[in-house]
Amino acid sequence: MKDIAQFAATLTLVALITAGSLAWVNKITKPKIVEQQKNELTEALSSVLPDCIDGSIVPVKENDHILYYLGYRDKEQTRLIGYAFLAEGRGYSSTIRTLVGMDTSCTIYAIKILSQQETPGLGSICEEVRSGETKPWWQAQFTGKTAKGIAVDKDKGEIVSITGATITSRAITNSIAESVNRLFEQPGSNDIDK
């Protein structure tokens, strides 16, 4: 019985030290993680709204929640060129987060996958960059397409599905179409050209 009490006390002490260490590490690394995520978002926004001048991408918020971003060609923010928004869809094995940039007539400038944990070699191909290219080939096919009502080829749309990863392809494509529809339903979105 004495051994059990001693073992329990040792285990409790180890658990307390481990929990304290994890809390301390989290406290130290959290600001760095938040800063890194902010930098990644800024870079992604610049890639999906390429004609925007630095600092001319403005978030539109409601209750401290970002609904979408407005992109301007000039620093004075008088020449609106488009919008960026986050689209999320459930893929085969993860929620896929995609940043989408489009002009005022709903034509897509570019998309950028922000996060996905799809099957390696299948769904993860959505981020694959082919040899000699600089951008993911699958994402590039969205450029120039109308964001409203886009669909994969298996649903009679223009976006070619990734072979063996139709669920991933559909998740990304449908989430973009659904997000565009939600964007236009937002109060105050009447300034968006329909």
N, C-alpha and C positions, 0 to 999 in steps of 0.2 A: 504494500500500500504506500509505503514511504517513497518507493521508486516512481510510482505513478504521479504523486504530488510533485516530486522533483522534476520529472519529465514535463509535466504540465506547466510548471513555473518557467522552465527553460524555453519551452515552446512559446509561451506568452511573451517572454522577454525578446525572443528573436522576432516574433510578429510585430511587436511595438517598434523595435529598431528598424525593421524593414519598412513599415508603414511611415515612420518618421522620415526615413531616407527618401522614399518615393515622393512624399509631400514636399520635401526640401528641393529635390531635383525638379519637380514640376513647377515650383515657385520661381526657380531660377531660369528655366528654359521656356516658360510660357510666353514672356514678352518677345523672345527671339523667334518663337514659332509664329506668333501673331504678326510680327514684322515681316517674316519670310512669306507668309500667306498674302499679306498686303502687297508686297513686291511682285509676287506671282500674278495676282489679280491685275495690277497695273500693267504688267507686261502683256497679259492676255487681252486686256481691253485695247491696248495699242495694236495688237495683231488683228483683232476682229473689226476695229474701226481705224484702218490705216491712214485715212486722210485727216485725222484730227491732229491739231497742234497740241503739244504737251500742255497738260493742265486744262484742256478744254473738253474733258469728259466729266459730266456732272451727274451724280446720283439723284434720282427722284425717289424720295422716301415717304413712307406713311407709317406713323407710330414707330419710328426708328428702324423700320424694315425697308430695305432697298427694293423697290418695285422694278426699276430698270434704270438705264443710264442714257443721258442725252449726249450726243457727240457733235461738236462744233468745229468748223473749219478754221475759225479765228479765235484768238484769245479773248476778244470782247464778247464772245458768245452770241453773235448776231446771225451767223450763217449755219443753221442746223443742217447736218448732213446725214444723221441717222441715229440709231438706237442700238443699245446692247442690253441683253438680258440673259438670265440664267435659266436653263431648261434642265429639268431632272426627270429621268425615267428609269424604271426598274428593268434592268437587263437580265441576262441569264443567271448571273451570280452576284450582282451588285447593283447599287443605284449609280447611274452614270450621270455626272454633272457636266453640262456643256454650256459654254459661253457662246452666244450668237450675236453677230453684228449685222445689222441690215440698214438699208437706206430708207428714206421717207416713203418710198413706194413698196416697201416690204420685200425688196430684192436683197438677198443675202450677200454681204461682203465676204464673210468668212465665219467659220466656226472653230472652236478650240475645245477639246475635251480637257476639262479641269481635273476630273478624277474618275477612275473606273477600276474595278477589280475583276474583269471578265476573264474567261478561260484563256491562259497563255496559248498563243498560236492559232486561236480562233477569234473570239470576241475582242481580244487585245489588239488584233490587227487594225482596229479603228484608229490606232495611234502610230501605225507602222509608216516609216519613211523609207521609200525605195531607194536603192543605190543610185546616186547621181542626182537625187531630188533633195529639196530643202524642207518641204512640207509633207505632212501625212497625206498620202494619195487618196485615201477614202474620204477624208474630210474635205479635200479640195473640190470634190464633185458638187458640193453644196453652193459654191461660189456662183453667183448669177442666177440662182433658182429663186422662185417666189416662195417666201416663207410660209404663206398661207396655203394650207392644203397639200403640202409636200408629202410624198409617200414613197415607200420602197417599191422596187420593180415588181415584187411578188404581190403587192397591193395595187398594181397598175399605175405606179408612180415612176418618177424619173431617177430616183436614187438607187444605184445598183447595190444590192445586198452583198455583204461579205459572205463568201462561200462557207457554209457550215456554221454561220453565226447570224442567222436571220433574226433571232430574238434580240440580239445586241443592235443590229441595224435598225430594226423597227423601234426599239426603245429610244434611240437617239432621234430618229426622224420624227416619230410621233410626238415625243416630248417637245420638239421645236415647234411643230404645228400647234399643239395644245397651248404652249406658252404664248405664242403670237395671239391666239384667240383670247386668252386670259388678259394679255396686255391691253388689248383694245376694249375690254370690258371694264378696266380700271377707271374709277372716278378721276377726272382730270386728264384722261388720255385723249380727250377730244382734239388736242393739238397734234395728235399723230395722224398723219395722212392715211386715210383708208383707201 
